[in-house]
Amino acid sequence: MPHPSLLIIEDEAAIRDMIRFALIPTGFTITEASNVHEAKQKLAEKLPDLILLDWMLPGTSGIDFAKKLKSDVAMCNIPLIMLTARAEEENKIRGLEIGADDYITKPFSPLELIARIKTVLRRGPLVSIEGIIQFHNLSLNINTQILIIENNAINLSPMEYKLLYFFMTHPERTYTREQLLDYVWGRNHYIDERTVDVQIRRLRHRLQPYDCDIYLKTMRGMGYQFTGKT
């Protein structure tokens, strides 16, 4: 089986070097571009298995290029991970909503990068062209913010939607209450960690009638994980 191929679109040579040195020992085939123009040339030669795309690029920004990629029939299903120094909640959500499969906030460790890439490659693209995120029998529409389970439409509160959206786009990983506050509520929100427990209970209550609350697991002494594993 051929090794997965990655296209790195990043204007900072030092970051490209760091990513290359981290990934080459893992067997990935690496192609690089420092801007959107170069990236288009590389994509015309060969489509990669995954794209690492910097948010801030000279000329056309990474976020604008991501939109073009996701609107192109030939490339819309290529998994995309955004590399960004923008840690604000609204920017993370914006990146995911335009079709990115994951985001990594700079600075990041090589081990985290490798783990994120492998996770995305295992699960494939998250958001369909119709704006649907699928996780087992859960279908979350990011345009209407309605959850569908077995043909049942469930209207979620804004916070229930944001929490479920985060979990469905970040499955099989354990998050502490503090991390969930940062990623879902945002770093500028000063909220007691017990708020996370309250919202988790409410979300489980929404999922319970369909036996889907089992996806949202409490990892004792650690936090919470969204998983399809029993």
Backbone torsions as a table, in degrees:
resi	resn	phi	psi	omega
1	MET	NA	129.3	-178.9
2	PRO	-66.6	152.2	178.2
3	HIS	-71.9	145.8	177.9
4	PRO	-60.5	143.0	179.1
5	SER	-105.3	138.9	-177.8
6	LEU	-124.6	138.7	171.5
7	LEU	-108.1	120.1	178.0
8	ILE	-99.5	119.4	177.7
9	ILE	-113.3	100.0	-172.8
10	GLU	-152.0	129.2	-176.1
11	ASP	-82.5	-18.0	180.0
12	GLU	-89.2	116.4	-176.3
13	ALA	-61.0	-36.6	-178.4
14	ALA	-63.2	-38.3	179.7
15	ILE	-71.4	-40.2	176.5
16	ARG	-60.5	-42.6	179.3
17	ASP	-62.0	-44.1	-179.3
18	MET	-62.1	-43.9	179.8
19	ILE	-64.9	-43.6	-179.8
20	ARG	-61.4	-47.4	-178.8
21	PHE	-63.3	-33.4	-179.6
22	ALA	-73.4	-35.5	-171.1
23	LEU	-92.5	-29.6	-176.8
24	ILE	-56.1	-44.3	179.3
25	PRO	-62.3	-20.3	-179.2
26	THR	-82.7	-7.8	177.7
27	GLY	99.5	-2.6	178.9
28	PHE	-68.4	144.4	172.4
29	THR	-91.6	124.8	-170.9
30	ILE	-109.8	133.4	169.5
31	THR	-125.7	144.5	-174.4
32	GLU	-126.7	151.2	173.4
33	ALA	-146.5	142.1	-178.1
34	SER	-99.0	-6.0	178.7
35	ASN	-158.6	175.9	-175.9
36	VAL	-66.7	-37.5	179.4
37	HIS	-58.9	-47.8	177.9
38	GLU	-64.3	-38.2	-179.3
39	ALA	-61.8	-40.5	179.1
40	LYS	-62.6	-39.2	178.0
41	GLN	-63.9	-43.2	179.2
42	LYS	-64.9	-40.2	-179.4
43	LEU	-68.6	-31.3	177.8
44	ALA	-68.9	-28.6	179.3
45	GLU	-78.3	-43.4	-177.7
46	LYS	-162.0	137.4	176.7
47	LEU	-85.0	129.7	-179.6
48	PRO	-82.4	170.2	175.4
49	ASP	-81.2	-21.2	-179.9
50	LEU	-158.6	147.2	178.7
51	ILE	-117.8	129.7	169.3
52	LEU	-101.3	118.2	-171.3
53	LEU	-125.7	122.5	177.2
54	ASP	-73.9	139.8	-179.4
55	TRP	-65.2	-47.0	-175.9
56	MET	-100.3	113.0	178.6
57	LEU	-130.4	153.5	175.8
58	PRO	-68.3	144.9	-178.0
59	GLY	76.3	-118.0	176.9
60	THR	-73.4	127.8	-178.1
61	SER	-72.4	159.9	178.4
62	GLY	-61.9	-39.7	-178.0
63	ILE	-66.2	-37.0	177.7
64	ASP	-69.9	-37.3	178.6
65	PHE	-68.7	-35.8	177.1
66	ALA	-60.1	-40.9	177.9
67	LYS	-60.8	-42.1	179.9
68	LYS	-66.0	-40.9	178.6
69	LEU	-60.5	-43.7	-175.8
70	LYS	-75.8	-13.0	176.9
71	SER	-97.2	-3.9	179.5
72	ASP	-93.1	122.3	-176.2
73	VAL	-59.1	-35.2	-176.4
74	ALA	-74.8	-22.6	-172.9
75	MET	-123.2	-2.7	-172.6
76	CYS	-65.4	-22.6	-178.3
77	ASN	-97.5	5.9	174.8
78	ILE	-74.7	121.9	179.2
79	PRO	-57.1	140.3	-173.9
80	LEU	-131.4	126.0	174.6
81	ILE	-115.1	125.3	178.6
82	MET	-86.8	134.8	172.5
83	LEU	-103.5	121.9	-173.0
84	THR	-145.7	145.2	171.6
85	ALA	-92.2	-1.4	-178.6
86	ARG	-87.6	105.9	-175.3
87	ALA	-94.8	-5.0	-176.8
88	GLU	-64.9	145.3	-176.3
89	GLU	-56.9	-44.2	-175.4
90	GLU	-65.0	-31.0	178.5
91	ASN	-73.0	-38.1	176.6
92	LYS	-62.0	-47.1	-179.4
93	ILE	-64.2	-40.2	179.0
94	ARG	-59.8	-44.6	179.2
95	GLY	-61.4	-43.3	-179.9
96	LEU	-68.8	-37.4	-175.6
97	GLU	-71.7	-25.2	177.4
98	ILE	-82.2	-3.9	173.1
99	GLY	125.1	-2.8	178.2
100	ALA	-64.4	142.4	-178.5
101	ASP	-85.5	-21.4	178.4
102	ASP	-166.0	169.9	175.4
103	TYR	-139.1	150.4	174.7
104	ILE	-129.8	125.6	-178.3
105	THR	-89.2	128.5	176.7
106	LYS	-72.9	145.4	-7.1
107	PRO	-77.2	149.5	179.2
108	PHE	-130.8	158.5	180.0
109	SER	-90.5	150.0	176.9
110	PRO	-56.8	-37.2	-179.4
111	LEU	-65.4	-40.6	177.3
112	GLU	-63.6	-43.1	-179.9
113	LEU	-59.4	-47.9	-179.4
114	ILE	-60.8	-42.7	-179.7
115	ALA	-63.8	-42.8	179.8
116	ARG	-64.1	-42.9	-179.4
117	ILE	-62.2	-46.8	-178.9
118	LYS	-63.1	-38.2	179.2
119	THR	-64.7	-45.7	-179.7
120	VAL	-65.0	-40.6	179.4
121	LEU	-65.4	-33.6	178.4
122	ARG	-68.5	-40.8	-173.6
123	ARG	-92.5	-14.9	179.7
124	GLY	75.8	-172.7	-178.3
125	PRO	-64.1	143.0	-175.1
126	LEU	-91.0	-42.8	-172.4
127	VAL	-105.1	125.3	179.2
128	SER	-77.1	170.6	178.0
129	ILE	-58.7	-32.1	-179.6
130	GLU	-79.7	-0.2	179.2
131	GLY	83.2	29.1	-178.2
132	ILE	-108.1	129.7	171.8
133	ILE	-101.9	126.1	-176.7
134	GLN	-112.1	132.5	173.6
135	PHE	-140.8	104.9	-174.6
136	HIS	52.2	-119.7	-177.8
137	ASN	-96.1	12.9	176.4
138	LEU	-97.5	131.9	175.3
139	SER	-126.4	115.7	-177.9
140	LEU	-109.5	120.4	179.6
141	ASN	-90.2	114.3	-176.5
142	ILE	-77.6	-12.2	177.8
143	ASN	-83.6	-41.7	-179.4
144	THR	-99.1	-13.9	-176.4
145	GLN	60.0	32.5	177.8
146	ILE	-106.5	136.7	177.2
147	LEU	-96.5	132.9	177.6
148	ILE	-113.7	124.7	174.1
149	ILE	-130.1	113.9	177.7
150	GLU	52.3	50.6	178.0
151	ASN	67.9	10.2	176.0
152	ASN	-101.3	124.9	179.1
153	ALA	-89.2	127.1	-177.2
154	ILE	-120.7	118.8	176.8
155	ASN	-82.9	122.9	-178.2
156	LEU	-101.8	151.1	171.4
157	SER	-70.5	161.2	179.6
158	PRO	-54.1	-41.4	-178.7
159	MET	-73.9	-36.2	176.1
160	GLU	-61.7	-40.7	178.9
161	TYR	-63.8	-48.2	-178.0
162	LYS	-61.8	-40.2	-179.4
163	LEU	-68.6	-46.2	179.4
164	LEU	-66.1	-39.1	177.8
165	TYR	-57.7	-45.6	-179.7
166	PHE	-63.5	-46.3	-178.0
167	PHE	-63.8	-41.8	-177.7
168	MET	-69.7	-26.7	177.8
169	THR	-92.2	-3.9	178.9
170	HIS	-137.4	58.0	-177.8
171	PRO	-76.2	164.8	172.5
172	GLU	64.7	21.5	176.1
173	ARG	-131.1	143.0	-179.3
174	THR	-92.4	132.7	179.2
175	TYR	-123.0	134.4	175.7
176	THR	-74.2	166.9	176.3
177	ARG	-60.3	-40.1	179.9
178	GLU	-63.2	-41.8	178.6
179	GLN	-64.6	-41.8	179.0
180	LEU	-63.8	-38.3	175.9
181	LEU	-60.4	-42.3	-179.9
182	ASP	-67.1	-48.0	-172.5
183	TYR	-78.6	-34.2	-174.8
184	VAL	-98.9	-47.2	-179.7
185	TRP	-85.1	-30.9	-178.6
186	GLY	102.8	149.5	-175.5
187	ARG	-67.0	-22.0	-177.3
188	ASN	-86.8	0.5	179.0
189	HIS	-96.8	124.3	-179.1
190	TYR	-101.5	90.4	-173.9
191	ILE	-125.9	143.2	178.1
192	ASP	-64.6	142.8	-179.1
193	GLU	-61.2	-23.8	178.5
194	ARG	-64.7	-20.9	176.2
195	THR	-59.8	-35.7	178.3
196	VAL	-61.1	-45.4	-179.8
197	ASP	-60.5	-40.4	-179.9
198	VAL	-62.9	-46.7	-178.4
199	GLN	-68.8	-33.6	175.6
200	ILE	-62.1	-44.6	179.1
201	ARG	-61.2	-42.0	179.7
202	ARG	-64.7	-40.3	179.1
203	LEU	-67.4	-41.1	176.8
204	ARG	-61.3	-38.3	179.5
205	HIS	-61.8	-36.6	177.8
206	ARG	-66.4	-37.5	-174.6
207	LEU	-85.8	-21.6	-171.8
208	GLN	-59.1	-41.5	-178.9
209	PRO	-59.4	-18.0	-177.8
210	TYR	-110.9	12.9	-179.7
211	ASP	59.2	29.1	179.7
212	CYS	-101.9	-1.1	177.2
213	ASP	-67.5	-16.6	179.5
214	ILE	-66.8	-18.9	178.6
215	TYR	-69.1	-28.3	-174.8
216	LEU	-98.0	99.0	-172.2
217	LYS	-103.1	143.3	171.2
218	THR	-89.9	121.4	177.7
219	MET	-97.0	100.4	-170.9
220	ARG	-52.7	126.8	179.0
221	GLY	77.8	1.2	-176.2
222	MET	-124.9	-51.2	-177.6
223	GLY	155.0	-134.3	-176.0
224	TYR	-130.8	151.2	179.1
225	GLN	-140.7	140.9	175.6
226	PHE	-105.3	114.9	-172.5
227	THR	-147.8	148.7	175.0
228	GLY	-95.5	-1.2	-179.6
229	LYS	-78.8	141.0	180.0
230	THR	-90.2	NA	NA
